Amino acid sequence: MKPVVGPNLNLGSPRGRGPLGILKGAVFLALVVLLAAAAPRWAVKEVTITVDGTSQTVTTLRPSVAGVLAQAAIDLEAQDRVVPAPETRVVDGMTIQIRKAFPIVLKVDGQELALWTAAMTVQEFLDEAGVALGPLDEVTPGLETPLPGPAEVQVVRVEIETFWEEERVPYQELRWAEPTMTVGTTRVIRQGREGLDRVHVQLRYEDGVLVERRELARERVADPDHRIIGVGQRRPTSTQVVQTPQGPKRYRRVLEVLATAYTPGPESTWPFTDGLTATGVVARRGVVAVDPTVIPLGSHLYIPGYGLGIAADVGAAIKGNRIDVLYEDLDDALRWGRKWVKVYILDE
């Protein structure tokens, strides 16, 4: 009786094969073995495949890199990197390098992008992503930083702007002892006038936001004229007298002060080198710098060891019971040094 072949018979299993099916399978297997044995030795190649540092060796008859990867069941994504290229012909002993793509978060121009790449460095990734860098732009991490795997790359757009601007210099209000006026009265002797500076400014913007303002240079165009207020000093004649080289002088007050010396030259007055004091008086011997809250400007003074003087200047370091006596010669100023002295505020 002939075997009946039904529509549900599984021809792929031995149970479903008749004698003829078994014979066909044996012939096919023998043919495969025969073809393999008959292949010339030069057609069989040994290839090493390295995927992210992990290597395997395969023996293949495939003619191209793509064929070898298909034989090894290695799936590639569009961003994966294959060296040499998939269309390259295979040669015996070849090594195929595969770097699998990984995600990078790119922050640039106000956007946050999730991209896949197999780039080796940050620079290579940005080139691949089409990000053009300006000369001052900052990249974190640095351009030469290797990319071993997932990472975040940030590009900060940097712009620098420089320009000159004018800046007003405020004047001070100085009080001047006025002996012709009664104690308790005041009047304006000189109105104040602002000075003017030219300032070279640099602005730094990051992603369009101002983050830093720097002053690069400053030029004085005009010094301020300080406002001078006359303060009345006239009072009943004092009976106190001090002997001076110019004869006896009446005084109304005596103070113990720390006295230093200065000159009108740049070694003492830089950057104010116009030869004038803060009150506009010519800087010469006899001028004394004082704290106007202690000794009113315009007061006539007698300082033992120095002589007669007038309070006609101020100084940044002259605060409280301190004075600075002016010498026209630097050697004289150095000889004076720094000492405690009495200063007599004269009644004139």
C-alpha positions in Angstrom: 0.0 0.0 0.0 1.4 3.5 -0.9 1.7 5.9 2.0 -0.8 8.6 2.0 0.5 12.1 2.2 -2.0 14.4 3.9 -2.0 18.1 3.9 -0.9 18.3 7.6 2.1 16.0 7.3 5.3 17.6 8.6 7.9 17.0 5.9 10.6 18.5 8.0 10.6 15.7 10.7 11.9 12.2 10.2 8.5 10.8 11.1 7.0 12.6 8.1 9.6 11.4 5.6 9.2 8.4 3.4 12.2 6.5 2.1 12.4 9.0 -0.8 12.6 12.0 1.6 15.3 10.4 3.6 17.3 9.7 0.5 17.0 13.4 -0.7 18.2 14.7 2.7 21.2 12.4 2.6 22.1 13.5 -0.9 21.8 17.2 0.1 24.1 16.8 3.2 26.6 14.9 1.1 26.6 17.7 -1.4 27.3 20.4 1.2 30.2 18.4 2.6 31.5 17.8 -0.9 31.3 21.5 -1.8 33.1 22.5 1.4 35.8 20.0 0.9 36.2 21.1 -2.7 36.5 24.8 -1.9 40.1 26.1 -2.6 42.2 26.9 0.5 42.5 30.6 -0.6 38.7 31.0 -0.5 38.5 30.3 3.3 39.5 33.3 5.4 40.1 33.8 9.1 38.7 37.2 10.4 38.8 38.8 13.8 35.8 40.8 14.8 36.2 43.3 17.7 33.0 44.9 19.2 33.7 47.6 21.8 37.0 45.9 22.8 35.6 42.3 22.9 37.1 40.1 20.1 36.0 36.9 18.4 37.6 35.0 15.4 35.5 33.5 12.6 36.3 31.4 9.5 34.4 32.5 6.5 33.8 32.2 2.8 32.0 35.5 2.7 33.5 38.0 0.3 32.7 41.3 2.1 32.8 42.8 5.6 29.0 43.0 5.6 28.7 39.3 4.8 31.1 38.3 7.6 29.1 40.4 10.1 25.8 38.8 8.9 27.5 35.3 9.3 28.5 36.3 12.9 24.9 37.5 13.6 26.1 41.0 14.5 23.4 43.6 14.0 24.4 47.2 13.2 22.6 50.4 13.9 22.9 53.4 11.6 25.2 55.2 14.0 27.5 52.3 14.7 31.0 52.6 13.4 32.6 49.8 11.3 36.2 49.8 10.2 36.8 48.9 7.4 33.5 49.9 5.7 30.9 47.1 5.2 31.5 47.0 1.5 35.2 46.3 1.9 36.4 42.9 0.5 37.6 40.4 3.1 41.2 39.3 3.2 42.6 36.6 5.4 43.8 37.8 8.8 41.6 40.9 8.6 40.4 42.6 11.8 37.0 44.3 11.8 36.6 47.0 14.4 33.0 47.8 15.5 32.2 50.7 17.9 28.6 50.6 19.0 26.7 53.9 19.2 25.7 55.3 22.6 23.5 58.2 23.7 24.8 61.8 24.2 22.8 64.7 25.7 23.8 67.8 23.8 23.0 71.2 25.3 23.5 74.0 22.8 21.8 77.2 21.7 19.0 76.8 24.2 18.2 73.3 23.2 18.7 69.9 24.9 19.1 67.1 22.3 19.4 63.4 22.7 21.7 62.0 20.0 23.4 58.7 19.3 27.1 58.6 18.2 30.1 56.4 18.1 32.5 59.4 18.0 35.8 58.9 19.9 36.1 62.5 21.2 33.9 65.5 22.0 35.3 67.4 19.0 34.5 64.5 16.7 31.0 64.3 18.1 30.3 68.0 17.6 31.6 67.8 14.0 29.3 64.9 13.4 26.4 66.8 14.9 27.1 69.8 12.7 27.8 72.2 15.7 30.0 75.1 14.5 32.0 76.7 17.3 32.9 80.4 17.6 36.5 81.4 18.6 35.4 82.1 22.2 32.8 79.4 22.7 33.3 77.1 25.7 32.7 73.3 25.6 32.3 71.1 28.6 33.9 68.6 28.7 36.9 69.8 26.6 37.1 69.1 22.9 39.9 66.6 23.3 38.1 64.6 26.0 37.5 60.9 25.0 33.9 59.6 24.9 33.9 56.1 26.2 30.2 55.9 26.6 27.0 57.9 27.4 27.8 61.5 28.4 26.5 65.1 28.5 28.1 67.8 26.3 27.4 71.5 26.8 28.3 74.3 24.4 28.2 77.9 25.8 28.2 80.6 23.2 30.6 83.4 24.4 30.6 86.9 23.0 32.9 89.8 24.2 32.0 93.5 23.7 34.3 96.4 24.4 33.7 100.1 24.3 34.7 103.5 25.9 32.2 105.4 28.0 32.3 108.6 30.1 31.8 108.5 33.8 31.2 111.4 36.1 33.6 111.9 39.1 31.7 113.3 42.1 33.2 116.2 44.0 33.6 116.4 47.8 32.3 119.0 50.1 35.1 120.5 52.2 34.8 122.8 55.1 37.1 125.8 55.3 37.8 127.8 58.4 36.8 131.4 57.8 38.2 133.8 60.4 36.2 136.7 59.2 32.9 135.0 59.9 31.3 134.5 63.3 31.4 131.1 64.9 28.2 129.1 63.9 27.8 130.7 60.5 28.6 129.2 57.1 28.7 130.2 53.4 29.6 128.7 50.1 33.1 129.9 49.1 33.3 127.8 45.9 30.7 125.7 44.1 31.6 122.1 43.4 32.0 120.8 39.8 32.1 117.1 38.8 35.1 115.7 37.1 35.1 113.3 34.1 36.7 110.0 33.4 36.8 107.9 30.2 36.5 104.2 31.0 37.3 101.3 28.7 34.7 98.6 29.5 34.5 94.9 28.5 31.2 93.0 28.7 31.0 89.2 28.6 27.9 87.4 27.4 27.2 83.7 27.8 24.4 82.4 25.7 23.2 85.9 25.2 23.1 86.7 29.0 25.5 89.4 30.4 27.6 87.6 33.1 30.5 90.0 33.6 31.5 93.6 33.3 35.2 94.5 33.6 37.0 97.8 33.6 40.0 97.5 31.4 41.4 101.1 31.6 40.5 104.5 33.0 41.6 107.9 31.9 41.1 111.1 33.8 39.7 113.8 31.5 39.0 116.5 34.2 39.5 116.6 37.9 36.5 117.5 40.1 36.5 120.9 41.8 35.5 120.3 45.5 32.8 122.4 47.0 34.2 124.6 49.8 32.0 125.7 52.6 33.3 128.6 54.8 32.8 128.0 58.5 32.9 130.9 60.8 35.8 131.0 63.3 35.7 134.5 64.8 35.3 134.4 68.6 36.5 136.5 71.6 40.3 136.9 71.6 42.1 134.1 73.2 44.6 134.7 76.0 46.6 131.5 75.1 49.9 132.2 73.4 52.6 130.0 71.8 56.1 131.1 71.0 57.0 130.7 67.3 60.1 131.7 65.2 57.9 134.5 63.9 57.1 135.6 67.4 54.2 134.9 69.9 51.0 133.7 68.4 47.6 133.4 70.0 45.9 130.0 69.6 42.5 128.7 70.5 43.2 125.0 70.6 46.1 122.5 70.7 46.0 118.9 69.6 48.4 115.9 69.9 48.6 114.4 66.4 50.6 111.8 64.4 52.5 113.7 61.7 53.9 112.4 58.5 55.3 114.4 55.5 54.8 114.4 51.7 55.9 116.3 48.6 54.0 117.7 45.6 55.7 115.2 43.3 54.2 111.9 41.9 55.9 109.8 44.6 53.4 111.3 47.1 50.4 112.5 45.1 50.0 110.1 42.1 47.7 110.3 40.1 47.1 114.0 41.1 50.2 115.6 39.7 48.9 119.1 38.7 50.6 120.8 41.7 47.4 121.8 43.4 45.9 120.7 46.6 42.3 119.5 47.1 41.3 123.1 47.9 43.0 124.6 44.8 45.9 126.0 46.7 49.3 125.6 45.1 51.2 122.7 46.8 54.2 124.3 48.6 55.9 124.2 51.9 53.5 125.4 54.6 50.5 123.4 53.3 49.2 120.8 55.8 46.8 118.0 55.0 44.2 117.4 57.7 41.0 115.6 58.5 38.5 118.5 58.1 36.3 117.0 60.7 39.1 117.5 63.3 40.9 120.6 61.9 38.8 122.8 59.6 40.3 123.6 56.3 41.7 127.1 56.2 42.9 127.0 59.8 46.3 128.6 60.4 48.6 126.3 62.3 51.8 126.2 64.2 53.7 122.8 64.3 56.9 122.8 66.4 59.8 121.5 64.3 58.0 122.5 61.1 56.8 126.0 61.5 53.7 127.9 60.5 51.2 126.3 58.1 47.7 126.3 56.8 45.2 123.4 56.6 44.7 123.4 52.8 44.7 119.7 51.8 43.2 116.4 52.5 44.4 112.8 52.1 42.9 109.3 52.0 45.0 108.2 54.9 44.6 111.4 56.9 41.8 110.5 59.3 41.3 111.6 62.9 44.3 113.0 64.8 46.7 112.8 61.8 48.3 115.4 59.7 50.6 115.4 56.7 53.1 118.3 56.4 54.3 119.3 52.9 57.9 119.7 51.9 59.1 120.7 48.5 62.2 118.5 48.7 61.8 114.7 49.1 64.9 114.4 51.4 63.4 116.9 53.8 60.1 114.9 53.8 62.1 111.7 54.5 64.0 113.3 57.4 60.7 114.4 59.0 59.6 110.8 59.0 56.7 109.9 61.3 56.3 111.4 64.8 53.8 112.6 67.4 53.7 116.4 67.7 51.5 119.1 69.0 49.6 121.2 66.5 48.4 124.7 67.6 45.3 126.0 65.8 46.0 129.7 65.8 43.5 132.5 66.4 44.0 134.3 63.1 
